[in-house]
């Protein structure tokens, strides 16, 4: 694997980590803030689905990164 590919994978890994951490922080905040403002449960559920989508996106990217690293080891 070239140095450029390593840098690209490191960037992608940092982005995935930020998405996971940011999603969880926002999800926790919404779970706390929504009842404080008296928002209906459907808004919390909407954000639950958005968080689930972000975490699925992160898992797909982690899988792609693992495949790329495995392919570079086999070369």
C-alpha positions as CSV (number, residue, x, y, z in Angstrom):
1,X,0.0,0.0,0.0
2,X,1.4,3.4,-1.0
3,X,1.8,6.3,1.4
4,X,-1.0,8.1,-0.3
5,X,-3.4,5.2,0.2
6,X,-2.4,5.0,3.9
7,X,-3.1,8.7,4.3
8,X,-6.5,8.3,2.6
9,X,-7.4,5.4,4.8
10,X,-6.3,7.3,7.9
11,X,-8.5,10.3,6.9
12,X,-11.4,8.0,6.3
13,X,-10.9,6.4,9.7
14,X,-10.9,9.8,11.4
15,X,-14.0,10.8,9.6
16,X,-15.8,7.5,10.7
17,X,-14.6,8.1,14.3
18,X,-16.0,11.7,14.2
19,X,-19.3,10.5,12.8
20,X,-19.7,7.8,15.4
21,X,-18.7,10.1,18.3
22,X,-20.8,13.1,17.0
23,X,-23.8,10.9,16.4
24,X,-23.7,9.4,19.9
25,X,-23.3,12.8,21.5
26,X,-26.1,14.3,19.5
27,X,-28.3,11.3,20.2
28,X,-27.7,11.6,23.9
29,X,-28.4,15.3,23.8
30,X,-31.7,14.9,21.9
31,X,-32.8,12.2,24.3
32,X,-32.3,14.6,27.1
33,X,-33.5,17.8,25.4
34,X,-36.6,16.5,23.7
35,X,-38.6,15.9,26.9
36,X,-37.4,19.2,28.4
37,X,-39.0,21.1,25.5
38,X,-42.1,18.9,25.5
39,X,-41.5,17.6,22.0
40,X,-43.6,14.6,21.0
41,X,-41.9,11.2,20.9
42,X,-42.1,11.0,17.2
43,X,-39.3,13.6,16.9
44,X,-37.1,11.5,19.2
45,X,-37.9,8.5,17.0
46,X,-37.0,10.5,13.9
47,X,-33.6,11.3,15.4
48,X,-33.2,7.7,16.4
49,X,-33.6,6.7,12.8
50,X,-31.2,9.4,11.7
51,X,-28.6,8.1,14.2
52,X,-29.1,4.6,13.1
53,X,-28.5,5.7,9.5
54,X,-25.3,7.4,10.5
55,X,-24.1,4.4,12.3
56,X,-24.9,2.1,9.4
57,X,-22.9,4.5,7.2
58,X,-20.0,4.2,9.6
59,X,-20.1,0.4,9.6
60,X,-20.1,0.3,5.8
61,X,-17.1,2.5,5.7
62,X,-15.3,0.4,8.4
63,X,-15.9,-2.7,6.3
64,X,-14.5,-0.9,3.2
65,X,-11.4,0.1,5.1
66,X,-10.9,-3.5,6.3
67,X,-11.2,-4.8,2.8
68,X,-8.8,-2.3,1.5
69,X,-6.2,-3.1,4.2
70,X,-6.6,-6.8,3.6
71,X,-6.2,-6.4,-0.2
72,X,-3.0,-4.4,0.4
73,X,-1.6,-7.1,2.6
74,X,-2.2,-9.8,-0.1
75,X,-0.4,-7.9,-2.8
